[in-house]
Amino acid sequence: MGILAPIEEAVTPLTSWYTDPSFFHLELDRVFYRGWQVVGNNNTKICYLGDKFCPNPNALSIDH
């Protein structure tokens, strides 16, 4: 099944991927603790603890 398959053939991840604590800890170890995660671009200003930003996801385009 490719990404252009009919919606009737779609599958979703197992519920345990979202609810199992062991999967959560595995994800932390394998994804988040191994490197930097992009949370903004060079125009994002987060200067102080507690600062937040709300980007408009429809306005950001990343070309490869």
N, C-alpha and C positions, 0 to 999 in steps of 0.2 A: 504494500500500500504506500503510495507516494503522498506528498503534501497536497496534491490536487485531486485526491480520491474523493468520492461522494461522501457527504456528511454521514450517511447511513453506515459507512464503514469505519467511522472514527472510533478511536479508543482513547481512554484517559488513564493516567497513572493510577496505581492502586491507592486506596484510601490510606493505607499504612504509611505511604510516603509523606503524608501530611500530619499524621497523628502518632506515629511510633517514636518514642523518645530515642531509641537507639539509632533510627534513621536520622533524626535531628542532629545527634552528636556526630554521626558519620559525615553528614553534610558540613557541619562546622569545621571538622578536621580536614576534609578533602577539598572544600571550596573556599571557605572564608578565612581560615587560619593560615593558608599557604601563600597568600599574596594580597596585594592591594585590590580593593573593589572600587570601581568608578561610581561616584555618587553625584557628580556634577561636571561642569566643564570649566575652562579657565576664566569664565565670567561669573562663576559662582562665588559668592562672598560668605564664608562661614568663618568668622573670626573668634568667636567666644563660645565657651561651653554652653549648650542650650540653644545656640543659633539654629535656625531651620531655613530651608528654602523649599519652594513648591514649583518645580519646573513644569512647564506645559509640554507634556510628551508629544503632542502633535506638532510642536514647533521645532523639535530637534531632529536633524537629519544627519546621519553618519554614513558617508560614502566610503566604500572600501576600494 
